[in-house]
């Protein structure tokens, strides 16, 4: 089985954001949601719930961003 970058999605109170996605990206989110559900044994429900954890993961693993946060004077 392939190890996905995301783990189980925590049940957290969301903040509402309106966003338009390309159809191809939405199809990928649906497919990822299905794969994650199989891997974790928990249904994801709406694949849009993946966006926040994916963004969090992306930011947490972006080395350039991490370096920029360590530069004095940057906020």
C-alpha positions as a Markdown table, in Angstrom:
| # | Residue | x | y | z |
|---|---|---|---|---|
| 1 | Unk | 0.0 | 0.0 | 0.0 |
| 2 | Unk | 1.2 | 3.5 | -0.8 |
| 3 | Unk | 2.0 | 5.7 | 2.2 |
| 4 | Unk | 0.1 | 9.0 | 1.7 |
| 5 | Unk | 1.5 | 12.3 | 3.0 |
| 6 | Unk | -1.6 | 13.0 | 5.0 |
| 7 | Unk | -2.9 | 11.1 | 7.9 |
| 8 | Unk | -6.3 | 11.0 | 9.5 |
| 9 | Unk | -8.1 | 14.3 | 9.3 |
| 10 | Unk | -8.9 | 15.7 | 12.7 |
| 11 | Unk | -12.5 | 16.7 | 13.5 |
| 12 | Unk | -11.9 | 20.5 | 13.9 |
| 13 | Unk | -14.2 | 23.5 | 13.7 |
| 14 | Unk | -13.6 | 24.9 | 10.2 |
| 15 | Unk | -13.4 | 28.6 | 9.1 |
| 16 | Unk | -15.5 | 29.2 | 6.0 |
| 17 | Unk | -13.5 | 30.1 | 2.9 |
| 18 | Unk | -14.9 | 30.4 | -0.6 |
| 19 | Unk | -12.7 | 29.0 | -3.3 |
| 20 | Unk | -13.0 | 28.0 | -6.9 |
| 21 | Unk | -11.0 | 24.9 | -8.0 |
| 22 | Unk | -10.2 | 23.7 | -11.5 |
| 23 | Unk | -12.3 | 20.5 | -12.2 |
| 24 | Unk | -9.1 | 18.4 | -12.6 |
| 25 | Unk | -7.9 | 19.4 | -9.1 |
| 26 | Unk | -11.3 | 18.6 | -7.6 |
| 27 | Unk | -11.2 | 15.1 | -9.3 |
| 28 | Unk | -7.7 | 14.6 | -7.8 |
| 29 | Unk | -9.1 | 15.6 | -4.3 |
| 30 | Unk | -11.9 | 13.1 | -4.7 |
| 31 | Unk | -9.4 | 10.4 | -5.7 |
| 32 | Unk | -7.0 | 11.3 | -2.8 |
| 33 | Unk | -10.0 | 11.3 | -0.4 |
| 34 | Unk | -10.9 | 7.8 | -1.5 |
| 35 | Unk | -7.3 | 6.5 | -1.2 |
| 36 | Unk | -7.0 | 8.1 | 2.3 |
| 37 | Unk | -10.2 | 6.6 | 3.4 |
| 38 | Unk | -9.0 | 3.2 | 2.4 |
| 39 | Unk | -5.6 | 3.7 | 4.1 |
| 40 | Unk | -7.0 | 5.1 | 7.4 |
| 41 | Unk | -10.2 | 3.1 | 7.5 |
| 42 | Unk | -12.1 | 6.4 | 8.1 |
| 43 | Unk | -14.4 | 8.0 | 5.6 |
| 44 | Unk | -13.4 | 11.6 | 4.7 |
| 45 | Unk | -16.8 | 12.7 | 3.5 |
| 46 | Unk | -16.4 | 15.9 | 1.5 |
| 47 | Unk | -13.0 | 15.9 | -0.2 |
| 48 | Unk | -12.8 | 19.6 | 0.3 |
| 49 | Unk | -11.8 | 18.8 | 3.9 |
| 50 | Unk | -8.4 | 17.7 | 2.5 |
| 51 | Unk | -7.4 | 21.3 | 1.4 |
| 52 | Unk | -6.5 | 22.7 | 4.9 |
| 53 | Unk | -4.4 | 19.7 | 6.0 |
| 54 | Unk | -2.7 | 19.6 | 2.6 |
| 55 | Unk | -1.9 | 23.3 | 2.9 |
| 56 | Unk | -0.7 | 22.9 | 6.4 |
| 57 | Unk | 1.6 | 20.0 | 5.3 |
| 58 | Unk | 2.9 | 22.0 | 2.4 |
| 59 | Unk | 3.8 | 25.0 | 4.5 |
| 60 | Unk | 5.3 | 22.8 | 7.3 |
| 61 | Unk | 7.6 | 21.0 | 4.7 |
| 62 | Unk | 8.6 | 24.0 | 2.6 |
| 63 | Unk | 12.2 | 24.6 | 3.5 |
| 64 | Unk | 12.4 | 28.0 | 1.7 |
| 65 | Unk | 9.5 | 29.2 | 3.7 |
| 66 | Unk | 11.0 | 27.9 | 7.0 |
| 67 | Unk | 14.3 | 29.7 | 6.2 |
| 68 | Unk | 12.4 | 32.9 | 5.4 |
| 69 | Unk | 10.8 | 32.8 | 8.8 |
| 70 | Unk | 14.2 | 32.5 | 10.5 |
| 71 | Unk | 15.5 | 35.6 | 8.8 |
| 72 | Unk | 15.7 | 38.6 | 11.3 |
| 73 | Unk | 13.2 | 41.2 | 10.4 |
| 74 | Unk | 10.9 | 38.9 | 8.6 |
| 75 | Unk | 7.4 | 38.3 | 10.0 |
